[in-house]
Amino acid sequence: MTKKMKEAKYLEKITFWPLQIYGWLLLTVVAYLKVSTAYPPSFSVLLYAIMASMSGFILSSVLRTYYKKNQIIEKSFSEIIVVTIIGTFMFAMACAIFLVFIVPKFYVEFLIIHPFPLVVLNFTFIVLLWNALYFLMKYILLMIDSLQKQALITEQMKSEKLKTLRFQLKPHFLFNVLNSLHYLIKDYPDKARDMTMHLAKYFQHILSDEISETIPLKNEINLITEYFELQKIRFEEILHTSITCSEKLFTIEIPGMIIFPLIENAVKYGYSTHTGNYSIDLFVREEKKKLIIIVENEGKWVQEKDENKNDKFVEYKGGIGLQNIRKRLKLHYKDEWSLSHVEKDGKVIVSLILPLSWNQ
C-alpha cells in the first residue's frame, strides 16, 4: 500500500468515525427530548433514547462495512439507489423490531409512544439521511484523492522532464573534459593526472547527491570549483578565476547544474574572444529576497545573427545547454526568474536572478 493510499484511508477514518459518533449522540438527545414530551423525564426515557441511538450506530456501522466490502461507491448510480433502498428498509425494520418488540420486555412499565409502522417510517427517514451524508462524504474524499493523484502524476512528469533536461548537460561537460584530457596525456602526463584527480572529485560530488532536481548552492559551488581547476590545467597560466559567495547562502536550494553552463560558456567564449590572460569571476549574493548570480568574463559576446550589438541587457540565448537552462528555469519558477547579459568595458556580464529557497 502506497503512502498516498494510507493517507486516504486515514483521512476517511478520521472523518467518518467522529461524524458517526456525534451524529448518533445527537439522535440520543433528540429522541430523549421527543419522548419526554409524552412521558416524564426519567432514566428509563434516557435509556430508551440511548438504545435507539445504539441500535442505529451498530446497524449503520454494519451497513458501512457492507458498502466498503462490496465497493458500492464504484457501482452505477442506479445500483447505488437499489442497494440504498434495500439497506434502508432492512435497517429501519431491524431498529423498529428492536425498539417496539424487544425493549419493552425489559421495562414493562414503559410504553412505546408510536406504533410499529410509524417507528419504521421514522427510522427510514433517519437512515436515508445517513446514507445521503455517507455517500456525500465518500464522493468528497474520492474527489480529494483524485486531485491528489492528479497532482502527484503532474509532479512526477515534471520531475522526470527536469531530470532529463539536467542529465543532458552532463555528457556535454564530460565530452569537453575528456577532449582536453586527450591532448594532455601524451605531452603533459602530470597535468593529465591532476585533471583526472579533479574529474574524479567532480563526479564524487555528483554521485554523493541523491537524485533530486534541487541541490544546496554549496554543492554547485563545489562543482564549479573543480571545473575551474580542470580548466586551469588545460589553459595553464592564461585563466584566472574567483568565486565570491557568502557561506550563509550555501544552504539555498537551486536547480542542479544551473550555474555550471554559464561558467562553461564563459571559459569557452572568453578564451576564443580575448587575447592573452583572461579572468572569470562568479559573484553570488542575496538582494531583495532574490538570489543574484553574476558571471563575468573578459572577452566579447558571441552574438547570434539576428541580434543587434548594444550595451543594453538582452535575452540571454545560446546552444542546447542554455536552452535547457531556460526550460528548467521555467518549469521550476514559471516567470519568477530572469537570465540576461550585457557586454561592457571588455567584459561579458551574465546575470541570473532566482527566487530564494532555503533548505531548512
Disulfide bonds with the S-S distance in Angstrom:
none
